[in-house]
Amino acid sequence: MIIHSRALAVSVLSSAFLLVVLSAIPSAHAQSNTTPPTTATRPTTPDQTSIPNNNPPASTTQTTGQASQVPKIKEMNEKEKGKVERQGK
């Protein structure tokens, strides 16, 4: 008899818990079914305009981001490059 009453208590408590949890979740039926407008509106003026600058055109011979190396660093790089060629990585 005690086993049946425990099972009944567990069943009632779990049902109550599920009822509370599921009622907190919005259902798909609660969403509105309004359709969006069929025509799109476009802006009349562009948000961004291009303004020409007075800078000279880009050069194909100019390198970007590379500066001349200090002789000591250049020597160290050559030494490491030679080591990689002889021994591998």
Number of C-alpha atoms within 10 A of each C-alpha: 5 7 8 9 10 11 11 12 12 12 12 12 12 12 12 12 12 12 11 11 10 11 10 9 8 9 9 7 7 7 8 7 7 6 6 7 7 6 6 7 7 7 7 6 7 7 6 6 7 5 6 6 6 6 6 6 6 7 7 6 6 8 8 6 5 7 7 6 10 8 9 8 10 12 12 11 13 11 11 12 12 12 12 11 9 9 7 8 6
